[in-house]
Amino acid sequence: MQPKPLFSTLSAISLIIIATLNPLYAAENSTAEKQQPQQGGDFVWGIETNPTTLNPQFNGQTKVELVQRAAFESLLARKPDGSYIPWLATGYEISPDHKTYTFRLRHDVTFSNGEKFNAEAVAENFRNLKNLTYCAGSTMCVIGSRIASITTPDEFTVAVTLNEVYSPFLSYASWLKMISPSSYKAADLKSGGTDIAGTGPFILKRWDKNQQIVFTKNPNYHWASANAAHQGPAYLNSITYRILPESSVRTGALLSGQVDAIEGISGNDAGEFVDNPDFSYQSAPNTGTPYSLFLNINDGPTKERNVRLALLQGLDVTGIVKSIYRGHRIRAWGVTSPIDPLYDKSIEGKYGDNPQLANKLLDEAGWSTKGADGIRTKDGNRLSILIVQSQVTVRDQRDVLLEALQAQARQRLGIELKIRYVDPGTYFQYIKNGNYGSIANSHDDTDGLDLENHYLPRDKGGAINYSRTEAPEVTAWLNEAAHTLDEPQRKAIYSKLQDYAILQQALALPLYAPDDEIAAASYVHGIGFRAFRQIPENAYDVWVSKH
């Protein structure tokens, strides 16, 4: 049985991958499509982000999905329009009350350690979403709390019943990557490693932390989704993801032939590959929450609405983004990415680059005097705002972007932005204690999951919620949206949230839509982006015409 999309209107939405391919490569690729893909080869891919975990159920780094999808898969995949298609499940049914989701599973799938993929294995994955010992500190617990029961009517059928209607559930089910039941007993469960078995086309063989991650082909693989370009085992013998955090280093490695492909290409470096017949270059903006400064309403100067609004109104984000990324990134305006189906573009151009208004707001709030260094003061206190950025998510020239905002805030507004890059442990301590002015973040969750994470109170499912808002109207809107399956109605609700969160309260200052880029040598074929979320796809379909 073919699965049916949860939201009927999604099929009418076309998400366009913004790809730049030079004409010579396009002609070569057209010829390559007529060739038979070649088997073999050991592929090296230079990546930007150093993983904090290889357990896909704990991953909070969007960039690491590229690595993890080599070995781990989900029940459903998504088409470019957001609708759902079979993967490890052959289909699904939704009960008339929209609370029970019944998944019919493939009969021919095995985990890489030999364990059978069946209803009990899937049930174990869902059960662990409710296991507070396992999921503590992650968004998994939030989803788990919505599950009332998990049953297995037969060996290849699993039914998940929710406490109440929850419209984004299928979105989460298509994200959750299955691991074998025995993996939950592994010593390296939280960090991930070779003892964590998935069903993917590659098998993790080695993780040299801070250096590289090595996978070898799963010879028994034959259950790719319809999104894939072929069926059966992967073409490549192995793939090594080499961790190269600096864009210039990745670029140099590809130009010199040390790697076969790279991702995460800065605006400055993109010119090396665009219109270069020796390489291909592609880019695609992500869905989800744009990279934003989330402003803490409970600590320091950002407690004051006028201060938050001054940042929103006074900075020239458009100019800064254009200058840093050379036109290779999209300026963000709202609570979701401009390509997200829930995006309301009516907010575009309604704020920003108005230092006169911003300074008026600050004067009215009593920040009317300046020290010798030009920073505003009130009652002996400096207008100083601490921006906390996790070191593991510093990518895509975000450090340069923050420094440009810092300089402009000082010059235009007399606001001191203190930028602090911290390790994961310190980062989570800041989140726990709430002693910061702003946290810079983005996430590619879709279907309202990203909005719930960022704007629900932390005790009601807002696992991220850096602004610390507990506004009752925001909670009411998000709950209403989660409990309706009417897509236009949900979008209208999220539009209200956007107007309140950005224009009225300045809970966040959107900066740019995260964008993924891939450059590869001209002998590389089949490389590209995942449908819908538009992040780099794994190397399953990749083949090389020389090896």
Secondary structure, DSSP 8 states (H G I E B T S, - for coil): -----SSGGGGG----------HHHHHHHHHHHTS------EEEEEES---S---TTT---GGGHHHHTTT---SEEE-TTS-EEESSEEEEEE-TTS-EEEEEE-SS-B-TTS-B-SHHHHHHHHHHHS-HHHHTTSTHHHHHTTEEEEEEEETTEEEEEESS--TTHHHHHHH-----GGGGG-TTTTT--TTS---SSEEEEEEETTTEEEEEE-TT-----TTSS--SS-SSSEEEEEE--SHHHHHHHHHTTS-SEEE---HHHHTTTTT-TTEEEEEEE-SSEEEEEEE-TTSGGGGSHHHHHHHHHH--HHHHHHHHHTT-SEE--SSS-TTSTT--GGGTTSS-S-HHHHHHHHHHTT--EE-TTS-EEETTEE-EEEEEEEGGG--TTHHHHHHHHHHHIIIII--EEEEEEE-HHHHHHHHHHT--SEEEEEE---TTHHHHHHHS-GGGT-SS-TT----HHHHHHHHHHHT---HHHHHHHHHHHHIIIIIIT--EEEEEE-EEEEEEETTEES--B-TTT--B--STT-EES--
